[in-house]
């Protein structure tokens, strides 16, 4: 997560969002099938990725193949997040914007 915050592109994430993610992870039942890593992936997909919206020019750094978000969020660890990011990338390629 620190790589995401230290990246060259800007995604504004408010303290309430971060607190909600923290609270969600802190309250995961111990015996539940959803493991902590999957829960974190789910929260990033639900709380952070929807904030990525705009046109091609605004989002070119975020979706850059070499230094963008796909490099930071490894495909093996963040399967749900990467699925949503791929949809956003496809929208961006087709329509020139994503929301």
C-alpha positions as CSV (number, residue, x, y, z in Angstrom):
1,X,0.0,0.0,0.0
2,X,2.9,2.4,0.7
3,X,4.0,2.0,-3.0
4,X,0.5,3.2,-4.0
5,X,0.9,6.3,-1.8
6,X,4.5,7.0,-2.9
7,X,3.7,6.7,-6.6
8,X,4.2,9.5,-9.1
9,X,0.4,9.8,-9.7
10,X,-2.2,11.2,-7.3
11,X,-5.2,9.4,-6.0
12,X,-6.8,11.4,-3.2
13,X,-7.9,9.0,-0.4
14,X,-9.5,10.6,2.6
15,X,-8.9,9.7,6.2
16,X,-12.5,8.4,6.5
17,X,-11.9,5.9,3.7
18,X,-8.7,4.7,5.3
19,X,-10.4,4.5,8.7
20,X,-13.2,2.5,7.1
21,X,-10.8,0.1,5.5
22,X,-8.9,-0.3,8.7
23,X,-12.1,-0.9,10.7
24,X,-13.3,-3.5,8.1
25,X,-10.0,-5.4,8.4
26,X,-9.9,-5.2,12.2
27,X,-13.4,-6.6,12.5
28,X,-12.9,-9.6,10.2
29,X,-14.1,-12.8,12.0
30,X,-11.3,-15.2,12.8
31,X,-13.1,-18.2,11.4
32,X,-14.3,-16.7,8.2
33,X,-13.2,-18.0,4.8
34,X,-12.3,-14.5,3.6
35,X,-8.7,-14.1,4.4
36,X,-7.2,-10.7,5.3
37,X,-5.4,-10.3,2.0
38,X,-8.6,-11.0,0.0
39,X,-10.5,-8.6,2.3
40,X,-7.9,-5.9,1.7
41,X,-8.1,-6.5,-2.1
42,X,-11.9,-6.2,-1.8
43,X,-11.7,-2.9,0.1
44,X,-9.2,-1.4,-2.4
45,X,-11.6,-2.4,-5.2
46,X,-14.6,-0.9,-3.4
47,X,-13.1,2.2,-1.8
48,X,-10.0,3.3,-3.8
49,X,-10.4,2.2,-7.4
50,X,-13.8,4.0,-8.0
51,X,-11.9,7.3,-7.4
52,X,-9.9,6.7,-10.6
53,X,-12.0,8.5,-13.2
54,X,-11.3,10.9,-16.0
55,X,-10.1,11.1,-19.6
56,X,-7.0,9.6,-21.2
57,X,-4.9,12.6,-20.7
58,X,-5.6,12.8,-17.0
59,X,-5.1,9.1,-16.4
60,X,-2.1,8.3,-18.6
61,X,0.4,8.2,-15.7
62,X,-1.9,5.9,-13.7
63,X,-2.3,3.4,-16.5
64,X,1.3,3.6,-17.7
65,X,2.5,0.0,-18.2
66,X,6.0,0.6,-16.7
67,X,5.2,2.8,-13.7
68,X,1.5,2.7,-13.3
69,X,-0.9,1.1,-11.0
70,X,-0.7,-2.3,-12.6
71,X,2.9,-2.5,-11.6
72,X,2.2,-1.5,-8.0
73,X,-0.7,-3.8,-7.5
74,X,0.6,-7.2,-8.5
75,X,-1.8,-9.3,-10.4
76,X,-1.4,-12.2,-8.0
77,X,-2.2,-10.4,-4.8
78,X,-5.0,-8.1,-6.0
79,X,-7.1,-10.2,-8.3
80,X,-10.4,-8.3,-7.7
81,X,-8.8,-4.9,-8.0
82,X,-7.0,-5.8,-11.2
83,X,-10.2,-7.1,-12.8
84,X,-11.9,-3.7,-12.1
85,X,-8.8,-1.9,-13.3
86,X,-8.8,-3.8,-16.6
87,X,-12.4,-2.8,-17.1
88,X,-11.5,0.8,-16.5
89,X,-8.5,0.6,-18.9
90,X,-10.7,-0.9,-21.6
91,X,-13.3,1.9,-21.1
92,X,-10.4,4.4,-21.4
93,X,-9.1,2.8,-24.6
94,X,-12.6,2.6,-26.2
95,X,-14.3,5.8,-25.1
96,X,-11.4,8.0,-24.1
97,X,-12.6,8.3,-20.5
98,X,-13.6,6.2,-17.6
99,X,-15.9,6.8,-14.6
